[in-house]
Amino acid sequence: MTSILSDFGTYLRDHLNEEIDTVVNGVIQHSESYRTLGSDKTYQSVHTSMLLIADAFITGSTETVISRLRNVGADRAEQGFSIEDILLVITYIRSFIWDKFEVFHQHNSGVSIPDARGLEDVLHLLSRTLMLGYGQSFQQTLQAVSQQAAEIEAQRFTIRELGTPILPLYPGVIALPLVGAIDSYRATQVLERLLEEISAKQADIVIIDITGVPVVDTGVANYLLQTARAAQLVGAQVVLVGIGAEIAPTMVQLGVNLNQLKVYA
């Protein structure tokens, strides 16, 4: 970097506190994420970054500020900041530095076009670094979320398999032992899996055992009837077994109609 830019770095550092509140207030005003972060933390982050930018001009080395901005970008991605939030703070910082450079130019006749280009090159590098840190962390977050979603889906599939065991008894005959309460969600899952197994095993007869179902009300009865109709559509007949002495009176009192099913105790 030129000696002019080094002098400008000193000027920027010495005059940093004059209008930095304007930058912080502007960022907070236009960004919900920075409002949530809070004015104190936003001020500290912007102030520290500005000091390192000034030091980069003074020393001619951008290594420290690049490391800082890369980490800031990664942190903002992990905190849920949007790309608009990052662009907003970049815009405010760039405007602040260029405004300071314009005032510096007015008092330093030796400023040349190459100096201005050098300033822009540094700002472009730092902006790109901040964006790169954000983008890499954001991509890693997306990959982690995607992997987590895949793991959850795999767990759901395993639970579905374990919660709905369908057993082949003989060629063309499969059994579905139901255990536990049956709600609408589980009923849908069981029906989908049963139809898949009927087709896969080419089953003609499906034995549904409800011994492990604690309550058979009208909702469960309707599910059983829907299952029977669906099974018939794919060429299988449903046989219901496992109606115990405790369940039968309740079914009679509720008026549960299972005429469309073959029922055995």
C-alpha positions as CSV (number, residue, x, y, z in Angstrom):
1,M,0.0,0.0,0.0
2,T,1.1,3.6,-0.6
3,S,2.2,6.0,2.1
4,I,-1.0,8.0,1.4
5,L,-3.1,5.0,2.3
6,S,-1.0,4.4,5.4
7,D,-1.6,8.0,6.4
8,F,-5.3,7.6,5.7
9,G,-5.3,4.5,8.0
10,T,-4.0,6.7,10.8
11,Y,-6.6,9.4,10.0
12,L,-9.4,6.8,10.0
13,R,-8.3,5.4,13.3
14,D,-8.0,8.8,14.9
15,H,-11.4,9.9,13.7
16,L,-13.2,6.6,14.1
17,N,-15.4,7.6,17.0
18,E,-16.8,10.7,15.4
19,E,-19.6,9.2,13.3
20,I,-19.5,5.5,14.0
21,D,-22.7,5.8,15.9
22,T,-24.4,6.8,12.6
23,V,-23.2,3.5,11.1
24,V,-24.5,1.4,14.0
25,N,-27.8,3.2,14.3
26,G,-28.4,2.9,10.5
27,V,-27.6,-0.9,10.6
28,I,-29.9,-1.4,13.6
29,Q,-32.7,0.7,12.1
30,H,-32.8,-1.4,8.9
31,S,-32.1,-4.9,10.3
32,E,-34.2,-6.9,12.6
33,S,-31.3,-9.3,13.2
34,Y,-29.0,-6.5,14.4
35,R,-31.7,-5.1,16.6
36,T,-32.0,-8.5,18.2
37,L,-28.2,-8.7,18.5
38,G,-28.4,-5.4,20.4
39,S,-26.8,-2.0,20.0
40,D,-23.8,-2.7,22.3
41,K,-22.8,-5.9,20.6
42,T,-23.3,-4.3,17.1
43,Y,-21.3,-1.3,18.1
44,Q,-18.5,-3.5,19.5
45,S,-18.4,-5.6,16.3
46,V,-18.4,-2.6,13.9
47,H,-15.9,-0.7,16.0
48,T,-13.4,-3.6,16.2
49,S,-13.7,-4.3,12.5
50,M,-13.1,-0.7,11.7
51,L,-10.0,-0.5,13.9
52,L,-8.6,-3.6,12.1
53,I,-9.4,-2.0,8.7
54,A,-7.5,1.1,9.8
55,D,-4.6,-1.0,11.0
56,A,-4.6,-2.8,7.6
57,F,-4.1,0.5,5.8
58,I,-1.4,1.6,8.3
59,T,0.6,-1.6,8.2
60,G,-0.1,-2.7,4.7
61,S,-1.2,-6.1,5.9
62,T,-4.8,-7.4,5.6
63,E,-4.1,-10.8,7.3
64,T,-5.6,-9.9,10.7
65,V,-8.7,-8.1,9.4
66,I,-9.4,-10.9,6.9
67,S,-9.3,-13.5,9.6
68,R,-11.6,-11.3,11.7
69,L,-14.2,-10.7,9.0
70,R,-14.2,-14.3,7.9
71,N,-15.1,-15.3,11.5
72,V,-17.7,-12.6,11.8
73,G,-19.4,-13.7,8.5
74,A,-19.4,-17.3,9.8
75,D,-20.9,-16.2,13.2
76,R,-23.6,-14.2,11.5
77,A,-24.6,-17.2,9.4
78,E,-24.8,-19.4,12.5
79,Q,-26.9,-16.7,14.2
80,G,-29.5,-16.7,11.4
81,F,-28.6,-13.4,9.8
82,S,-29.8,-13.0,6.2
83,I,-27.6,-12.1,3.2
84,E,-29.4,-8.8,3.2
85,D,-28.1,-8.1,6.7
86,I,-24.6,-8.8,5.6
87,L,-24.9,-6.6,2.5
88,L,-26.4,-3.8,4.7
89,V,-23.5,-3.6,7.1
90,I,-21.0,-3.8,4.2
91,T,-22.7,-0.9,2.5
92,Y,-22.7,1.3,5.7
93,I,-19.0,0.5,6.5
94,R,-17.9,1.2,2.9
95,S,-19.9,4.5,2.8
96,F,-18.3,5.5,6.1
97,I,-14.8,4.8,5.0
98,W,-15.3,6.5,1.6
99,D,-16.7,9.6,3.4
100,K,-13.7,9.7,5.6
101,F,-11.4,9.3,2.6
102,E,-13.1,12.2,0.9
103,V,-12.5,14.5,3.9
104,F,-8.9,13.2,4.1
105,H,-8.4,14.0,0.4
106,Q,-9.5,17.6,1.0
107,H,-6.6,18.1,3.4
108,N,-4.1,16.0,1.4
109,S,-3.3,17.2,-2.1
110,G,-1.0,14.2,-2.7
111,V,-3.9,11.8,-3.0
112,S,-4.0,10.2,-6.5
113,I,-6.2,8.0,-8.5
114,P,-4.0,4.9,-7.7
115,D,-4.6,5.7,-4.0
116,A,-8.3,5.6,-4.5
117,R,-8.1,2.4,-6.5
118,G,-5.9,0.9,-3.8
119,L,-8.6,1.9,-1.2
120,E,-11.3,0.3,-3.3
121,D,-9.3,-2.9,-3.8
122,V,-8.9,-3.3,-0.1
123,L,-12.6,-2.7,0.6
124,H,-13.6,-5.1,-2.1
125,L,-11.3,-7.8,-0.7
126,L,-12.7,-7.3,2.8
127,S,-16.3,-7.3,1.6
128,R,-15.6,-10.5,-0.3
129,T,-14.0,-12.0,2.7
130,L,-17.0,-11.2,4.9
131,M,-19.4,-12.7,2.3
132,L,-17.2,-15.7,1.8
133,G,-17.2,-16.5,5.6
134,Y,-21.0,-16.1,5.7
135,G,-21.5,-18.2,2.6
136,Q,-19.3,-21.1,3.7
137,S,-20.9,-21.2,7.1
138,F,-24.4,-20.9,5.6
139,Q,-23.7,-23.8,3.3
140,Q,-22.5,-25.9,6.1
141,T,-25.6,-25.1,8.1
142,L,-27.8,-26.1,5.1
143,Q,-25.9,-29.4,4.8
144,A,-26.3,-30.1,8.5
145,V,-30.0,-29.3,8.4
146,S,-30.4,-31.6,5.3
147,Q,-28.5,-34.4,7.0
148,Q,-30.6,-34.0,10.2
149,A,-33.8,-34.1,8.1
150,A,-32.6,-37.3,6.4
151,E,-31.8,-38.8,9.8
152,I,-35.2,-37.9,11.2
153,E,-36.9,-39.4,8.1
154,A,-34.9,-42.6,8.5
155,Q,-35.9,-42.8,12.2
156,R,-39.5,-42.3,11.2
157,F,-39.2,-45.1,8.7
158,T,-37.7,-47.3,11.3
159,I,-40.4,-46.5,13.8
160,R,-43.0,-47.1,11.2
161,E,-41.5,-50.5,10.4
162,L,-41.3,-51.5,14.0
163,G,-44.8,-50.1,14.9
164,T,-46.5,-51.8,12.0
165,P,-45.0,-55.3,11.7
166,I,-46.6,-57.2,8.8
167,L,-45.9,-60.9,8.9
168,P,-46.0,-63.4,6.0
169,L,-47.7,-66.6,7.3
170,Y,-48.2,-68.6,4.1
171,P,-48.0,-67.9,0.4
172,G,-50.7,-65.3,-0.2
173,V,-51.5,-64.8,3.5
174,I,-50.1,-62.0,5.7
175,A,-50.9,-60.9,9.2
176,L,-51.0,-57.5,10.7
177,P,-50.9,-57.5,14.5
178,L,-52.0,-54.1,15.9
179,V,-50.7,-53.0,19.3
180,G,-51.6,-49.8,21.1
181,A,-54.0,-46.9,20.4
182,I,-54.9,-46.1,16.8
183,D,-55.3,-42.4,15.8
184,S,-55.8,-41.0,12.3
185,Y,-52.1,-40.5,11.6
186,R,-51.2,-44.0,12.6
187,A,-54.2,-45.4,10.7
188,T,-53.0,-43.7,7.5
189,Q,-49.4,-45.0,8.0
190,V,-50.6,-48.5,8.7
191,L,-52.9,-48.5,5.7
192,E,-50.2,-47.3,3.3
193,R,-47.8,-49.9,4.6
194,L,-50.4,-52.7,4.4
195,L,-51.2,-51.9,0.8
196,E,-47.6,-51.9,-0.1
197,E,-47.1,-55.3,1.5
198,I,-50.2,-56.7,-0.2
199,S,-48.8,-55.8,-3.6
200,A,-45.3,-56.9,-2.7
201,K,-46.3,-60.3,-1.3
202,Q,-49.3,-60.7,-3.7
203,A,-51.4,-61.5,-0.7
204,D,-55.0,-62.7,-1.1
205,I,-55.8,-62.7,2.6
206,V,-54.9,-60.2,5.3
207,I,-55.4,-61.2,8.9
208,I,-55.7,-58.2,11.2
209,D,-55.2,-59.0,14.9
210,I,-56.6,-56.4,17.3
211,T,-55.8,-58.2,20.5
212,G,-53.3,-55.5,21.4
213,V,-55.7,-52.6,20.7
214,P,-57.1,-51.4,24.1
215,V,-60.2,-49.6,22.8
216,V,-62.2,-50.2,19.6
217,D,-64.5,-47.3,19.1
218,T,-66.3,-46.0,16.0
219,G,-63.1,-44.3,14.9
220,V,-61.1,-47.5,15.0
221,A,-64.1,-49.4,13.4
222,N,-64.2,-46.9,10.5
223,Y,-60.5,-47.4,10.0
224,L,-60.9,-51.2,9.9
225,L,-63.7,-50.8,7.3
226,Q,-61.6,-48.4,5.2
227,T,-58.7,-50.9,5.4
228,A,-61.0,-53.7,4.2
229,R,-62.3,-51.7,1.3
230,A,-58.8,-50.6,0.2
231,A,-57.5,-54.2,0.5
232,Q,-60.3,-55.4,-1.7
233,L,-59.4,-52.9,-4.3
234,V,-55.9,-54.5,-4.6
235,G,-57.3,-58.0,-4.6
236,A,-57.1,-59.1,-0.9
237,Q,-59.7,-60.0,1.7
238,V,-59.5,-58.9,5.3
239,V,-60.1,-61.2,8.3
240,L,-60.4,-59.6,11.7
241,V,-59.4,-61.5,14.8
242,G,-58.7,-60.8,18.4
243,I,-62.0,-59.3,19.6
244,G,-61.9,-60.2,23.3
245,A,-64.6,-60.3,26.0
246,E,-63.7,-56.8,27.2
247,I,-64.0,-55.1,23.9
248,A,-67.1,-56.9,22.5
249,P,-69.7,-55.2,24.9
250,T,-68.2,-51.8,24.2
251,M,-68.5,-52.3,20.5
252,V,-72.1,-53.4,20.8
253,Q,-73.0,-50.4,23.0
254,L,-71.4,-48.0,20.4
255,G,-73.2,-49.7,17.6
256,V,-69.9,-50.5,15.8
257,N,-70.8,-52.3,12.5
258,L,-68.3,-54.7,11.1
259,N,-70.6,-56.5,8.7
260,Q,-68.3,-56.0,5.8
261,L,-65.5,-57.9,7.6
262,K,-65.0,-61.6,8.4
263,V,-64.7,-61.5,12.2
264,Y,-63.3,-64.2,14.5
265,A,-62.7,-64.0,18.3
